[in-house]
Amino acid sequence: MTDIGRANGDHPWRAAPLGIEGSDRPRVALLTPHWESGSEEAWITRQVAGALAVVADVHVISPQGSVPRQRIDSVFAVHELGTPIERTAELRRDLLVEAISHGPGPADRPVPTEFAPLLDHHLLDRWSGADALLSELRPDRVVIAGHQQVGALDAVDRAIPDTPITLLALGSDLDSLGFAHFHRLFERSEAILAVTETERAAIRHSHGSPDKVHRIGAPLAANSSALSEPSSWVGTTEYVLVLTDADSESEEEAVELARLVRLRFPDNPVAISYSDVFVVWHEGRWVPGWPVNRSSDLARLMAWARAVVDLRPGPLFARRCVDALLYGTPIIVPAGSRAREHAELGGGGLWFSTPAELTWCIDALFRPSDRQVFSQQGQAYAEERFGSTDRFIERVVSAVGLSAPDRTAAVRAPEGTPASA
């Protein structure tokens, strides 16, 4: 594939201001509230955009930025509207969804009229600048990232009402997926993309139309360099790795559970990753180190662990757990988390609901024969569902309604696409 711009560069178009001069490829507009890569939702949005960029010119439209501008980011044309959506507005919407969903009556009941303005406050108007842009771009397909983006749908229907829409659901919250206020995004979309089987099942349950809901997985792969040697911090293959995402001095449940693990297994090394420090406990002694901030360091720790206990898996598809399984490392996860799917359906580990169950799960993986079974099952599952960039691209492109890429031709994947992520 031809690189359409300098990676992560900001510069005006040299030719047509809103497109690629002379391009005969389909044009896709991807509407997303934030264009970044920090969260699982943002990361998978970029991977979907990268998959589409293999066969189409992708224009990313986002309300973000302080002023309207256009720039090139790797293979993407990014259009910032300069009317950013504040995180406080999104938080208020999400809290209202949670409160209404857990009130009396069925979860998918109609939303009271008086709540609609509160749900949409400072959210719909952020997308108004997209109307003229969409009218000029005239994309062949539109992808909306996030099933709550009512304002993005309104902009599409005002400017290009007959254009086919694909919804990247990003259903981290299952209650929100069935929330009546967002139903019209599902109804208007010709195809709906879900990352996991749990998300796909929830969408089908709430909205029907099973044929238009597609599980796309994610393009992940084990880092071969992580397997070259164990981490110098731990230096053994017998340790249990505990991931907390919490400050070591906080009183959060994840910290208490991590403390339980190292007290319950004093004779076995326990490596605990906090947000502020990395600590290895063994036989009553502890060795502190810098917090694990680099993905390569985390990969090495996961690759050589006896088991990975992820106390705070990612809400959309638990990426760290998939990474661990790709190394053949079993996982132990909270029963109510999205990671349970990988442990249960994939057979790659165990899940717990109580502290006692957590320690039992760890104890079970001390048996070499049991660990080997979980390791083999989990690795096979992760490689089949998440371990192929080509399959991911084909799933996304096909679901959106474009022609799959010709794999007989050599393709150079520029930075930012799934093949090089």
N, C-alpha and C positions, 0 to 999 in steps of 0.2 A: 504494500500500500504506500502511496505517495504521502509524504509529510506535508501538510498544508500550512504549516507555520512553525516558527521557532518555539520550542518547548518552553512553556511558562513565560513567554515574552509578551510584552504589551506594545503594540504598534498599530497604526491605522492600516486598513486594507490598501494595497497598492493599486488594485483595479476597482472592481465594483465594491461599494461600501458594505453591501449586505450579502455577498455571495462570492463564489469562486468563478471567475470569468472563464467561460468555455466549458465548465463542468457539465457532463451529461448524466451524472449520477443522481439518484433520488435525493431529495432534500428532506431532512428530518429536523423538526423543532422539538427540543426537549425543555420542558418548563419545570424548574425546580426552585423551591424557596431559597436554597443556599447551595452554592457551588463550592464544595470543599472536599476534604477526605478524612476528617477527624473521627467521625462516627461510623458505625456499620451501615447505617442508612445512606450516608453521604458516599461512602466507599463503593457500595454496590451500585449506586446511581451512576458514578463515574465509570464503573465496569460495563454497565449496560450501554452507556454512551459510547464507550470504546468499541464494544461489539458492533454497534450500528455503524461506526465510522469505518469499518472494514468494507462496507458496501454502499455507504451513503455519505453525503456532506451533512455534518451534524452541527446545528446551531443551538447553543445553550442559552436560554433566556431565564434570567433571575432578577427579582426585585432588588438584589443587594447593590452595594456601592453608594458612595456619597453623591455622585453625579452620573447622569447617563453616559455610557461609553461603550465602545466595542474593542475587543482585544482578541488576540490569538493565544490559546492555551493548548500547547501540543497540537493535536489534530482537530481541536474544537474551535469554532467561532463562538466566543462568549459575548453576550449582549447584557450588560448590567443596566437596569432601569433607573437606579439611583433613588429608589423608594424602599429601603430595606424593611423586611419584616422583623420586628423586635421579638426577642426571645420571650419577653414578658407577655406579649400578646399570645404567643403559642402556648405558653404555660397556662395562662388563664383559660384558653380554649380546652386544653387537655384536662384541667381540673374540673371544668364544667361537664365535660364528657364523662369523666369518672363518676362524678356525683349523680348525674342523671341516670347513668347506666346501672348504678347500684341502688337506685330508688325503688319504690314499690312498682310492681307491674313488670311486663316482659321487657327484656333489654332492648328489643328493636321497635318499641312503641314509638309513635310519632312524638317529635320534640315539641313541647309547648311553645306557642307562638312567641311569647315574651322572651324566650331564651335565645332565639335565632340572632337578634342583634348583638347579644353578648358573645355568642360563639364566633361571630364574624367581625367583631370590633377590631379595627385597625389591621384587618387581614385582607378583605376584598379589595379595598382601594389601592393596596400596594401593587396590584397587578394591572392597573388601568393603563399604564404606559406600554403594555404589551400589545394593545390593539393595533396601533399603526404599524408596529414592527411586524406582526404576523401578517397583516394585509400586504405589506411589501415583500416579505419573504415568500409567501404562498407555498408553504411546505407541502410535500406529498403525504407526510405522516406527522402526527403529533404524539409525543410521549409526555405524560404528566407524572412527575415523581412525587408520590404521596397522596393517599386517598382522601386526605383532609383539605386538599387544595381547591376549594370551591372557587376562589377568585381566579385561579388559572383556567379552570373550565369555563367560567363566564367570559374571560377574555377570548378564548378560542371560539366560543359560540357567537360572540359579537362580531368577530373579525372574519373568521373562516368557518362558518357553521357546518359545512358539508365535509370537512376534512376528517378522515378516520383518526380515532384516538386510541392509543394504548395506555393503560394505567399500570405504572409500576407501584404496586400497592403500598410497600414499606409498612407492613402491618405488625409493628413491634407490639402494639396493644391490641389484643384480640377483641376487647369490648368496643374499641373504636372502629374496628372493621365492620361491625354490625350496627353501628350507630346510624339512626335514620337520617340525620342531617347530611350525611355524606353519601346516601344511596345513589344520587343521580350521577356521581362520577362512575360508579360501577355500571349503571344502566347505559350511560352514554358511550362507554368504552367498547370497542370491538374485541379487544383482547385485554387480559389482566395477567400481570406477571407476579408470581410469588416465589420467594427464595426457597422456602422449606415446605415439606409436606404438611406440617401443622398449619402453616399460614394458608396454603391452598385449600385444605379441608375447611378451615374457618370461613373463608370467602365463599366456598360452595354452599356451606350450610346457611349462611346469611343471605346470599344473593342468587343461588341457583346457577343456571347456565354453566354447567360443568365443562362444556366443550371449549369455552373461551378463557378458562383459568389455566395457566401454564406454570408449572414449577420449573424454574430456570437454574437453580443451584447457584454456584459461584465459582470463578476461576482461581483455584488455589493449587499450590504445589509445595511439596517438602523441599526445603533448602538443603541441597546436598552438602554444603559446607558445614552445616550444623551437626552432621553425623561424623565429621572428620575426627573430632576429639571432644571429650566432655568439658563442661565449664570448669575453669580453674577455681571458681568459688566453692564448688561442691566436690568435684573430682571423683565421683562414684556413680555407679548406676543403680544404687540401692535406695536412693532418697525418694521421699514423697514431696512433690512440688505443690505448694498451696498458693493460689492467686486470690488476693483480697480486694484490690482497688480501693483500699482504705488506709488512712493514716494509722501508724502503729500505736499511737497514744489515744486514739478515739475509743468510744464506748459502743461502736457499731457491732452488730451481730457477727459480721464477717471476722472481725478481730477476735471476738470471743470464741468463735469456732476454730480459728487458727490456733489460738492458745490451747484449746482442748486437744487438738491433734498432736501438738508437740508434747503435751503432758501425758497423753495416753500412750504414745509410742516413744519413750525416752531412749530406747536402745537402737532405734532406727533413725538415720538422718532425716530431718524435716526441714526443707527449704521454704521459707515464707516470703513472698513478694508483697510488700506494702507499698503505698504510694510514695512514702518518704524514705524507705530503707529496705534493703534485702538482708535477711537474716537466716543463717543456717544453725539449727539446734541439733546437738548430738551428745548423749550421755551427760546431760546437765550443763554442757558448755555451749556458748553461742558465739558465732562469728558474724559481725555485721559487715555490710558492704554498701556500695552505692545503689540507689534504687534502679530497677531494671527499666530503662527508658528506650533502649534500642531493640528493634524487632529481632535483629540477629542474635542478641544475647538471650532474649526470651525463647527463640527457636532452639538454641543449643540446650537450654535448661529443660525444655519440654522433651526434646529428642532423647535425652539420656535418663529421664526420670522413670521410676517404677510406675508411678501414676501421677496424673495431674488432677488436683482438686480445685476446680474453678468455682469459687463461692459467689462470684458475680459475673456470670456469663453474659455475653452481648445479647441485647434484647431482640434483635431481628433474626440472627442465625447462629450466634455463639461462635464467632470466627476462631477464637483461640482454641476452642474445643475441637473444631475440625482440623486445625493445624496440628494439634497433639495427635489426633488419630492418624493423620497422614504419616507421622513418624512411627506409628505402631505403638503409641503410648495410650493405655486405657485412661478414661476420664471418670470422675466422680462429680456429680452436679446436683444442685437443688431440684427437687421433684417438680416445682412449679415453674421452672425456667424453660426457655426455648431450647436449651442444650439437651434436655431430656430426650428429645427426638433422636439425637445422635447416639445416645446411650441405649435407648430402648429399641428403636427400629433398626439402628445400625449394629446393635450388639457390641458396641465398643466400650461399654462401661456400666456403671451403676448410678443410681440416684437415691437421694435421701430426703426425708421430711423432718427428722428429729436429730438432735446431736448423737443419740445412741445409734441411729441408723448410719450416720456418717462414719463413726468409728468402726462399725461392722463392715461397711463397704471397703474401707481401707484394709482392714484385717483380711478380708476375702482375697484381695489382690496380692497378699504376701505369699499365697500359694502359687508356686511357679506354673503349675499346669493350668490353673484357672486364669492367671494373667496371660498366658500364651493364647488361650482361646479368645479372650477379649481383644488382645492385640491384633490377632489375625482377622477377626471379624470386623473390628473397627476400621482397620486400614483398608480392607477391601471395600467397605461401604463408603469411606471418605473418597477413595480414588474413583469410584464409579459415579458418585453424585457431585463431587466438587473438584476432582483432580484433573479435568481435561479442559483446557482453554478452547480447543476446537469445538467440543460438544456444547460448551457454554455459548459461544458465538452463534452456532447453528440454532440452538434453542431460542435465543433472543431474536435473531433475524427472522426466523420462521414465524414466531409468534406475532411479531410486529407486521408481518405481511410483506416482507421484502424477499428477494431471491437470495438463497444461501451463497456464500462465497465459493469461488472455484478453487478447490484445494489442490488442483493439479499444477497451478502456477505458483512460483515462488513469490512470497509476500514478505516485505520487510515491515514489521510492526513498530511504529514509532512510540516514543515514551508516552505513557498515559493510556494505552490500549490494554485490554486484558492479557494479551500475549506477552506483554513486557511488564505487567504489574507485579 
